[in-house]
Amino acid sequence: MTVLQELIGDQSLAVWIALGAIGFLLTWKGANVIESTTSKISDHFGVSQAIQGGLIVAAATSFPELAIIIISVVVLGDFGVGAGALIGTAVFNILVIPAAVAITSGDTTTTQGIVYRDAIFYMVAVLALFGVIALGVLGTDGRELARITPQMGVGLLVLYGVYVILLAGGKSGASDLKRTESTNVPKQAGLFAAGLVVVLVGVEAMVSMTVQISAALGAPSFLVSVTVLSVLSSFPDLLVGVKMGNAGDKRAAIANVFGTNTFNLVAALPIGVILAGGVSIGFLTSVPLLLFLFYTTLIVVVLAATDFEITTEEGYVFLAMYLLFLGWMTAEAFGVTTLLTESTLRTIVG
């Protein structure tokens, strides 16, 4: 039970949806403040576009996902809510945000650094998570349940540390930003902290709504999280990407996608695992989703490497792929398809 559920008790589903909508607006506003303050501080210190998009802004705008995973394991005690949101967010980010940037800002150029460092390392992160889940099966009696230990979570965090070193120490592939007019750093830091609090409150409301929708539909919370909650939490990232694209920072917008997803999979998710003292996840549930995520990422990387450009037409292809994903998840929720069976979905436990 979330803090909000304890405070207001039983309410109708309409009330919870309204509270979730308010939470979404709070998360949106807080994420905007976080993105704005981190960008100003980064500009003040002359940080390059690639490092801003791939590391600083990516980590800052990923706070909603980090808050979701923390609330799901610490407050709610349901790792499935956080895991579903992170996987759904990864699919949303890799398909919808590049599509939106290309469609709203025109053909989007990439760089060798973005394709051969950020994108490839993100694929390594996906495979590393897949490997950790596969190794987790060895610690159980059967094939359907994988146990992810805190030590495995630490291993994934180390992998993110390697990414940070590569990003900070390598060439960005984008022109460095010159220091702009002086910024009141303490003021921006205070606004940043306030933005984090606002996001945390908003995420609490959205998680509470997700739990109530799951109970009303009789569907596993994982499925509701991988669709509804992931879209709501990723929407601020979408706006940041479109804003960057319209401002002429298309490469930073694409770098932000890979940086955000890398942070979510090998930083935010392991933090949840460590806080929970280890979690169990359905192996037969995670395999189809991770394979879908891997191959969609592969398609995006190949298209981005072709002439180092994502065209508007390719953007529409990415949107179609995401709609296919939503259709699949909806079919699973209503029992039309059973690739993710009820039994495997229910094995996502803390």
C-alpha positions as CSV (number, residue, x, y, z in Angstrom):
1,M,0.0,0.0,0.0
2,T,1.4,3.4,-1.0
3,V,1.5,6.4,1.3
4,L,-1.4,8.1,-0.5
5,Q,-3.5,5.0,-0.2
6,E,-3.0,5.0,3.6
7,L,-3.8,8.7,3.8
8,I,-7.1,8.8,1.9
9,G,-8.2,5.1,2.2
10,D,-10.6,3.4,-0.3
11,Q,-11.8,5.6,-3.1
12,S,-13.5,5.1,-6.4
13,L,-11.4,4.4,-9.5
14,A,-12.4,7.8,-11.0
15,V,-10.9,9.5,-7.9
16,W,-7.6,7.5,-8.3
17,I,-7.4,8.4,-12.0
18,A,-8.0,12.0,-11.2
19,L,-5.2,11.9,-8.6
20,G,-3.0,10.1,-11.1
21,A,-3.6,12.9,-13.6
22,I,-2.6,15.5,-11.0
23,G,0.5,13.4,-10.2
24,F,1.3,13.4,-13.9
25,L,1.1,17.2,-14.0
26,L,3.3,17.5,-10.9
27,T,5.8,15.1,-12.4
28,W,5.8,17.0,-15.7
29,K,6.4,20.3,-13.9
30,G,9.0,18.9,-11.6
31,A,10.9,17.3,-14.5
32,N,10.8,20.6,-16.5
33,V,12.4,22.3,-13.5
34,I,15.0,19.5,-13.2
35,E,15.9,19.7,-16.9
36,S,16.1,23.5,-16.9
37,T,18.3,23.7,-13.9
38,T,20.7,21.0,-14.9
39,S,21.0,22.5,-18.4
40,K,21.8,26.0,-17.0
41,I,24.3,24.6,-14.6
42,S,25.9,22.5,-17.3
43,D,26.0,25.5,-19.7
44,H,27.6,27.6,-16.9
45,F,30.5,25.1,-16.7
46,G,30.8,24.7,-20.4
47,V,29.7,21.0,-20.6
48,S,29.4,19.6,-24.2
49,Q,26.1,18.8,-25.8
50,A,26.8,15.0,-25.9
51,I,27.7,14.9,-22.2
52,Q,24.7,17.0,-21.3
53,G,22.3,14.8,-23.3
54,G,23.9,11.5,-22.6
55,L,24.8,11.8,-18.9
56,I,23.6,14.9,-17.0
57,V,20.2,15.6,-18.4
58,A,19.6,11.9,-18.9
59,A,20.2,11.1,-15.3
60,A,18.2,14.1,-14.1
61,T,15.2,13.4,-16.3
62,S,15.3,9.8,-15.2
63,F,14.4,10.7,-11.7
64,P,10.7,9.8,-12.2
65,E,11.7,6.3,-13.1
66,L,14.1,6.1,-10.2
67,A,11.4,7.3,-7.9
68,I,9.0,4.7,-9.3
69,I,11.5,1.8,-8.6
70,I,12.2,3.1,-5.1
71,I,8.5,3.6,-4.2
72,S,7.6,0.2,-5.6
73,V,10.2,-1.8,-3.6
74,V,10.5,0.3,-0.4
75,V,6.9,1.5,0.1
76,L,4.7,-0.8,-2.0
77,G,6.8,-3.9,-1.8
78,D,5.9,-4.8,-5.4
79,F,9.0,-4.9,-7.7
80,G,6.7,-5.7,-10.6
81,V,5.4,-2.1,-10.7
82,G,8.9,-0.6,-11.0
83,A,10.3,-3.3,-13.4
84,G,7.3,-2.9,-15.7
85,A,7.6,0.9,-15.7
86,L,11.4,0.7,-16.5
87,I,11.0,-1.8,-19.4
88,G,8.0,0.1,-20.8
89,T,10.0,3.4,-20.5
90,A,12.9,1.9,-22.3
91,V,10.7,0.8,-25.3
92,F,8.9,4.2,-25.3
93,N,12.2,6.2,-25.2
94,I,14.0,4.2,-27.9
95,L,11.1,4.4,-30.3
96,V,8.8,7.4,-29.6
97,I,11.4,10.1,-28.7
98,P,13.6,9.7,-31.8
99,A,10.4,9.5,-33.9
100,A,9.1,12.7,-32.4
101,V,12.3,14.6,-32.8
102,A,12.6,13.5,-36.5
103,I,8.9,14.3,-37.2
104,T,8.8,17.7,-35.5
105,S,12.3,18.9,-36.3
106,G,13.0,17.2,-39.6
107,D,15.7,14.7,-40.5
108,T,18.0,14.3,-37.5
109,T,21.7,13.8,-37.8
110,T,23.6,11.5,-35.4
111,T,27.3,11.1,-34.9
112,Q,29.8,8.3,-34.6
113,G,30.0,8.9,-30.9
114,I,26.3,8.6,-30.4
115,V,26.0,5.4,-32.6
116,Y,29.2,3.6,-31.8
117,R,29.5,4.6,-28.1
118,D,26.1,5.5,-26.6
119,A,23.9,3.2,-28.7
120,I,26.2,0.2,-28.6
121,F,26.8,0.6,-24.9
122,Y,23.1,0.7,-24.3
123,M,22.7,-2.6,-26.2
124,V,25.4,-4.0,-24.0
125,A,23.4,-2.8,-21.0
126,V,20.3,-4.6,-22.3
127,L,22.3,-7.8,-22.8
128,A,23.9,-7.4,-19.4
129,L,20.5,-7.2,-17.7
130,F,19.4,-10.2,-19.8
131,G,22.5,-12.1,-18.6
132,V,21.8,-11.2,-14.9
133,I,18.3,-12.5,-15.2
134,A,19.6,-15.7,-16.9
135,L,22.2,-16.2,-14.1
136,G,19.4,-15.6,-11.6
137,V,17.7,-18.8,-12.8
138,L,20.7,-20.8,-11.6
139,G,19.9,-19.8,-8.0
140,T,16.4,-21.2,-8.2
141,D,14.9,-24.7,-8.5
142,G,13.2,-24.1,-11.8
143,R,13.4,-22.2,-15.1
144,E,10.4,-19.9,-14.5
145,L,11.8,-17.8,-11.7
146,A,15.0,-15.8,-11.6
147,R,16.5,-14.5,-8.4
148,I,18.4,-11.2,-8.8
149,T,20.7,-10.6,-5.8
150,P,22.0,-7.3,-4.5
151,Q,25.5,-8.4,-5.6
152,M,24.2,-8.7,-9.2
153,G,22.7,-5.2,-8.8
154,V,26.1,-3.9,-7.8
155,G,27.6,-5.5,-10.9
156,L,25.1,-3.6,-13.1
157,L,26.0,-0.3,-11.2
158,V,29.7,-0.9,-12.0
159,L,28.7,-1.2,-15.7
160,Y,27.1,2.2,-15.5
161,G,30.2,3.5,-13.9
162,V,32.2,2.3,-17.0
163,Y,29.7,4.2,-19.2
164,V,30.2,7.4,-17.2
165,I,34.0,7.1,-17.6
166,L,33.7,6.5,-21.3
167,L,31.3,9.4,-21.8
168,A,33.3,11.9,-19.7
169,G,36.7,10.8,-21.0
170,G,36.0,10.3,-24.7
171,K,35.3,12.7,-27.5
172,S,31.6,13.7,-27.6
173,G,31.3,13.9,-31.3
174,A,29.5,17.2,-30.9
175,S,30.8,20.7,-30.6
176,D,31.6,21.8,-27.1
177,L,29.4,24.4,-25.6
178,K,31.1,27.6,-24.5
179,R,30.4,29.1,-21.1
180,T,27.4,31.3,-21.2
181,E,26.4,34.2,-19.0
182,S,26.9,33.7,-15.3
183,T,24.4,31.5,-13.6
184,N,23.4,31.7,-10.0
185,V,24.4,28.1,-9.2
186,P,23.1,27.9,-5.6
187,K,19.7,29.2,-6.7
188,Q,19.6,26.6,-9.6
189,A,20.6,23.9,-7.1
190,G,17.8,24.9,-4.8
191,L,15.3,24.8,-7.7
192,F,16.7,21.4,-8.7
193,A,16.1,20.0,-5.2
194,A,12.5,21.4,-5.2
195,G,11.9,19.8,-8.6
196,L,13.0,16.4,-7.2
197,V,10.5,16.7,-4.3
198,V,7.6,17.7,-6.7
199,V,8.5,14.7,-8.9
200,L,8.5,12.4,-6.0
201,V,5.0,13.5,-4.9
202,G,3.7,13.2,-8.4
203,V,5.2,9.7,-8.9
204,E,3.6,8.6,-5.6
205,A,0.2,9.5,-7.0
206,M,0.8,7.8,-10.4
207,V,1.9,4.6,-8.7
208,S,-1.2,4.6,-6.5
209,M,-3.3,5.0,-9.6
210,T,-1.5,2.1,-11.3
211,V,-2.2,-0.2,-8.4
212,Q,-5.9,0.7,-8.3
213,I,-6.3,0.2,-12.1
214,S,-4.6,-3.1,-11.8
215,A,-6.9,-4.2,-9.0
216,A,-10.0,-3.0,-11.0
217,L,-9.0,-4.8,-14.1
218,G,-7.8,-7.9,-12.3
219,A,-4.6,-7.6,-14.4
220,P,-1.0,-8.0,-13.1
221,S,0.4,-4.7,-12.0
222,F,3.4,-5.3,-14.3
223,L,1.2,-5.0,-17.4
224,V,-0.4,-1.8,-16.2
225,S,3.0,-0.4,-15.4
226,V,4.6,-1.3,-18.7
227,T,1.9,0.6,-20.6
228,V,0.1,3.3,-18.6
229,L,2.7,4.2,-15.9
230,S,5.7,4.0,-18.3
231,V,4.0,6.4,-20.8
232,L,3.1,8.9,-18.0
233,S,6.6,8.8,-16.6
234,S,8.3,9.1,-20.0
235,F,6.3,12.0,-21.2
236,P,8.6,14.6,-19.7
237,D,11.5,12.9,-21.5
238,L,9.5,13.2,-24.7
239,L,9.0,16.9,-24.2
240,V,12.7,17.5,-23.4
241,G,13.7,15.7,-26.6
242,V,11.3,17.7,-28.7
243,K,12.4,20.9,-27.1
244,M,16.1,20.0,-27.7
245,G,15.2,19.2,-31.3
246,N,13.4,22.4,-32.0
247,A,16.3,24.4,-30.4
248,G,18.7,22.8,-32.8
249,D,20.2,20.3,-30.4
250,K,19.0,17.2,-32.2
251,R,22.1,15.2,-31.5
252,A,21.8,16.0,-27.8
253,A,18.2,14.8,-27.9
254,I,19.2,11.4,-29.4
255,A,22.1,11.1,-27.0
256,N,19.7,11.7,-24.1
257,V,17.5,8.8,-25.3
258,F,20.4,6.3,-25.0
259,G,21.7,7.9,-21.8
260,T,18.3,7.8,-20.1
261,N,17.7,4.2,-21.0
262,T,21.2,3.1,-19.9
263,F,20.7,4.9,-16.6
264,N,17.3,3.2,-16.1
265,L,18.5,-0.3,-16.8
266,V,21.9,-0.4,-15.1
267,A,21.5,2.3,-12.5
268,A,17.8,2.8,-11.4
269,L,16.8,-0.8,-11.6
270,P,19.9,-2.1,-9.7
271,I,19.2,0.5,-7.0
272,G,15.8,-1.0,-6.5
273,V,17.2,-4.5,-6.4
274,I,19.7,-3.4,-3.7
275,L,17.1,-1.6,-1.6
276,A,14.8,-4.6,-1.7
277,G,17.6,-6.9,-0.7
278,G,17.2,-8.9,-3.9
279,V,14.1,-9.6,-6.0
280,S,12.6,-12.5,-8.0
281,I,11.3,-12.0,-11.5
282,G,9.6,-14.3,-13.9
283,F,12.1,-15.5,-16.5
284,L,9.5,-16.4,-19.1
285,T,8.0,-12.9,-18.7
286,S,11.3,-11.0,-19.0
287,V,12.7,-12.9,-22.0
288,P,10.1,-11.8,-24.6
289,L,10.1,-8.2,-23.4
290,L,13.9,-8.0,-23.3
291,L,14.2,-9.6,-26.7
292,F,11.7,-7.1,-28.1
293,L,13.6,-4.3,-26.6
294,F,16.9,-5.6,-27.9
295,Y,15.7,-6.0,-31.5
296,T,13.9,-2.7,-31.6
297,T,17.1,-1.0,-30.3
298,L,19.1,-2.9,-33.0
299,I,16.7,-1.5,-35.7
300,V,17.1,2.0,-34.4
301,V,20.9,1.7,-34.2
302,V,21.1,0.4,-37.8
303,L,18.9,3.1,-39.2
304,A,20.7,5.8,-37.1
305,A,24.1,4.5,-38.5
306,T,22.8,4.7,-42.1
307,D,24.3,8.0,-43.3
308,F,24.3,8.9,-39.6
309,E,20.8,10.2,-39.9
310,I,17.2,9.4,-38.7
311,T,14.8,10.6,-41.4
312,T,11.2,11.6,-40.9
313,E,10.0,8.5,-42.7
314,E,12.0,6.3,-40.3
315,G,10.4,8.3,-37.4
316,Y,6.9,7.1,-38.6
317,V,8.3,3.5,-38.7
318,F,9.4,3.8,-35.1
319,L,5.9,5.1,-34.1
320,A,4.3,2.1,-35.8
321,M,6.6,-0.2,-33.9
322,Y,5.6,1.3,-30.6
323,L,1.9,1.1,-31.4
324,L,2.6,-2.6,-32.2
325,F,4.1,-3.0,-28.7
326,L,1.1,-1.3,-27.1
327,G,-1.2,-3.6,-29.0
328,W,0.7,-6.6,-27.8
329,M,0.6,-5.5,-24.2
330,T,-3.1,-4.7,-24.4
331,A,-3.8,-8.1,-25.9
332,E,-1.9,-9.7,-23.0
333,A,-3.8,-7.7,-20.5
334,F,-7.2,-8.9,-21.9
335,G,-6.0,-12.5,-22.4
336,V,-6.1,-12.4,-26.2
337,T,-2.5,-13.5,-26.4
338,T,-0.5,-15.5,-23.8
339,L,3.1,-15.0,-24.6
340,L,3.3,-13.5,-21.2
341,T,1.2,-16.0,-19.3
342,E,-0.7,-15.2,-16.1
343,S,1.5,-17.6,-14.1
344,T,4.7,-16.0,-15.2
345,L,3.4,-12.5,-14.7
346,R,2.4,-13.3,-11.2
347,T,6.0,-14.5,-10.4
348,I,7.3,-10.9,-10.4
349,V,7.6,-10.5,-6.7
350,G,9.8,-8.7,-4.3
